[in-house]
Amino acid sequence: MDKLEKAFTLFDTYNKKSPEKIVWEGEEYPSEYFFALKLYDWVKKLEPDASESLLLASRAQHIGRWEIPRKTYPDGRVGYLKWRSDLGKFHAQTAAALLAEAGYDEDIIKRVREIIQKQRLKADADVQTIENALCLVFLEFQFDDLIEKLSEEKMIEILRKTWGKMSEPGRQYALGMKFSKQGTNLIAKALNDDV
């Protein structure tokens, strides 16, 4: 087994411990394992010649996310931002330890950490590719479920923020996706003022 395969096996084994499950096309998966696979797939679509560091980051972007629940932080924007910041550090540290176990050197580990923590978003092509892929995973697998839980106003706000995070390649893929009728209407409303 080469280092890349070993790292993927370590990441996947870790993420298969996710207590939350997702059912997709009749099969049940641990949710963080499922989303890691889908993020990896989107990264490969967006960047067919993706670097090894980018591929590694895609499989470890949210590794162990369930270990730091949102509910352990205060409500509101400040609590949310602190949670996100702490999660980013946790994901990077966890990935770094597993990469070292797989035999990677410090240069690759540092690069993967930078991508996972989304340093220099918009300026770093790999970080932007990860951001595009994260947005596309959200739109493909989580968007329609969220519609049931949130108001139209909140959904439009989320869609506008999502659109703003993506660069043109991500936006083009997003526009080519199939959504529910309600989802399509919300996207049209969200982008009406921005496109």
C-alpha positions as CSV (number, residue, x, y, z in Angstrom):
1,M,0.0,0.0,0.0
2,D,1.4,3.4,-0.9
3,K,1.4,6.4,1.4
4,L,-1.7,7.9,-0.3
5,E,-3.7,4.7,0.1
6,K,-2.5,4.3,3.7
7,A,-3.5,7.8,4.6
8,F,-7.0,7.4,3.0
9,T,-7.4,4.1,4.9
10,L,-6.5,5.9,8.2
11,F,-8.8,8.8,7.4
12,D,-11.7,6.6,6.4
13,T,-11.3,4.3,9.4
14,Y,-11.5,7.3,11.6
15,N,-14.5,8.8,9.9
16,K,-16.4,5.5,9.9
17,K,-16.7,6.0,13.7
18,S,-19.1,8.9,13.0
19,P,-22.2,8.3,15.2
20,E,-24.5,10.1,12.7
21,K,-25.6,8.1,9.7
22,I,-26.8,9.1,6.2
23,V,-28.8,6.9,3.9
24,W,-28.0,7.4,0.2
25,E,-29.5,5.4,-2.6
26,G,-30.7,2.8,-0.1
27,E,-27.3,2.3,1.6
28,E,-26.4,3.6,5.1
29,Y,-23.0,5.3,5.7
30,P,-21.4,7.0,8.7
31,S,-22.1,10.6,7.7
32,E,-18.5,12.0,7.9
33,Y,-17.2,9.1,5.9
34,F,-19.8,9.6,3.3
35,F,-19.2,13.4,3.1
36,A,-15.4,12.8,2.9
37,L,-15.9,10.5,-0.1
38,K,-18.2,13.0,-1.8
39,L,-15.8,15.9,-1.1
40,Y,-13.0,13.9,-2.7
41,D,-15.2,13.1,-5.7
42,W,-16.0,16.8,-6.2
43,V,-12.3,17.9,-5.9
44,K,-11.4,15.4,-8.6
45,K,-14.2,16.8,-10.9
46,L,-13.1,20.4,-10.2
47,E,-9.4,19.7,-10.5
48,P,-8.6,16.5,-12.4
49,D,-4.9,17.1,-11.9
50,A,-5.2,17.8,-8.2
51,S,-2.0,17.7,-6.1
52,E,-1.5,14.9,-3.6
53,S,-1.9,17.5,-0.8
54,L,-5.3,18.6,-2.1
55,L,-6.5,15.0,-2.5
56,L,-5.4,14.2,1.1
57,A,-7.0,17.4,2.4
58,S,-10.3,16.5,0.7
59,R,-10.5,13.2,2.5
60,A,-9.7,14.7,5.9
61,Q,-11.4,18.1,5.7
62,H,-13.9,17.4,8.4
63,I,-12.3,14.4,10.0
64,G,-13.9,13.6,13.4
65,R,-16.3,16.5,13.2
66,W,-18.7,14.8,15.6
67,E,-16.1,15.0,18.4
68,I,-16.6,18.8,18.9
69,P,-20.4,19.3,18.8
70,R,-21.8,22.8,18.0
71,K,-24.0,22.6,21.1
72,T,-20.9,22.7,23.4
73,Y,-20.4,26.4,22.3
74,P,-22.6,29.4,23.1
75,D,-25.5,30.3,20.7
76,G,-25.0,33.1,18.3
77,R,-22.5,34.2,15.7
78,V,-19.5,34.5,18.2
79,G,-20.1,31.0,19.5
80,Y,-20.5,29.7,16.0
81,L,-17.2,31.3,14.7
82,K,-15.3,30.0,17.8
83,W,-16.6,26.5,17.1
84,R,-15.6,26.7,13.4
85,S,-12.2,27.9,14.3
86,D,-11.6,25.2,16.9
87,L,-12.9,22.6,14.5
88,G,-10.5,23.7,11.8
89,K,-7.6,23.3,14.1
90,F,-8.8,19.9,15.3
91,H,-9.3,18.6,11.8
92,A,-5.8,19.9,10.8
93,Q,-4.1,18.3,13.9
94,T,-6.0,15.0,13.5
95,A,-5.1,14.8,9.8
96,A,-1.4,15.7,10.6
97,A,-1.1,12.9,13.1
98,L,-2.5,10.4,10.6
99,L,-0.4,11.7,7.8
100,A,2.7,11.2,9.9
101,E,1.6,7.7,10.7
102,A,1.2,7.1,7.0
103,G,4.8,8.2,6.4
104,Y,4.4,11.7,5.0
105,D,7.1,14.3,5.5
106,E,6.6,17.7,7.2
107,D,6.2,19.6,3.9
108,I,3.2,17.7,2.8
109,I,1.7,17.7,6.3
110,K,2.1,21.5,6.5
111,R,0.5,21.9,3.1
112,V,-2.5,19.7,4.0
113,R,-3.0,21.7,7.2
114,E,-3.0,24.9,5.2
115,I,-5.7,23.6,2.9
116,I,-7.8,22.1,5.7
117,Q,-7.7,25.4,7.7
118,K,-8.6,27.3,4.4
119,Q,-5.7,29.7,4.7
120,R,-5.6,32.3,2.0
121,L,-9.0,31.5,0.6
122,K,-9.5,33.1,-2.9
123,A,-5.6,33.5,-3.2
124,D,-4.7,29.8,-3.0
125,A,-6.1,27.7,-5.8
126,D,-6.2,24.5,-3.8
127,V,-8.0,26.2,-0.9
128,Q,-10.5,27.6,-3.3
129,T,-11.0,24.2,-4.9
130,I,-11.8,22.7,-1.5
131,E,-14.2,25.6,-0.8
132,N,-16.0,25.0,-4.1
133,A,-16.2,21.3,-3.4
134,L,-17.6,21.9,0.1
135,C,-20.3,24.2,-1.3
136,L,-21.2,21.6,-4.0
137,V,-21.4,18.8,-1.4
138,F,-23.8,21.0,0.6
139,L,-25.9,21.8,-2.4
140,E,-26.0,18.2,-3.6
141,F,-26.6,16.3,-0.3
142,Q,-27.7,18.7,2.4
143,F,-29.6,21.6,0.8
144,D,-33.0,20.1,0.3
145,D,-33.0,18.7,3.8
146,L,-32.2,22.1,5.2
147,I,-35.1,23.7,3.4
148,E,-37.5,21.7,5.6
149,K,-35.9,23.1,8.8
150,L,-35.3,26.8,8.0
151,S,-37.3,29.8,6.8
152,E,-37.2,31.0,3.2
153,E,-35.4,34.1,4.3
154,K,-32.7,32.2,6.1
155,M,-32.3,29.8,3.2
156,I,-31.8,32.7,0.8
157,E,-29.2,34.2,3.1
158,I,-27.4,30.8,3.2
159,L,-27.5,30.4,-0.6
160,R,-26.1,33.9,-1.1
161,K,-23.2,33.2,1.3
162,T,-22.6,29.8,-0.4
163,W,-22.6,31.4,-3.8
164,G,-20.2,34.1,-2.6
165,K,-17.7,31.5,-1.4
166,M,-17.5,29.8,-4.7
167,S,-15.4,30.8,-7.7
168,E,-16.6,30.4,-11.3
169,P,-15.9,26.7,-11.7
170,G,-17.9,25.9,-8.6
171,R,-20.8,28.2,-9.7
172,Q,-20.9,26.5,-13.1
173,Y,-21.2,23.1,-11.6
174,A,-23.8,24.4,-9.1
175,L,-26.0,25.8,-11.9
176,G,-25.9,22.5,-13.7
177,M,-27.2,20.5,-10.7
178,K,-30.8,19.2,-10.4
179,F,-32.7,20.4,-7.4
180,S,-36.3,20.0,-6.0
181,K,-38.8,22.5,-7.3
182,Q,-38.6,24.4,-4.0
183,G,-34.8,24.3,-4.1
184,T,-34.7,25.6,-7.7
185,N,-37.1,28.5,-6.7
186,L,-35.0,29.4,-3.7
187,I,-31.8,29.5,-5.8
188,A,-33.5,31.7,-8.4
189,K,-34.6,34.1,-5.6
190,A,-31.1,34.1,-3.9
191,L,-29.2,34.7,-7.1
192,N,-31.7,37.2,-8.6
193,D,-29.9,40.2,-7.0
194,D,-26.4,38.8,-7.3
195,V,-26.2,37.5,-10.9
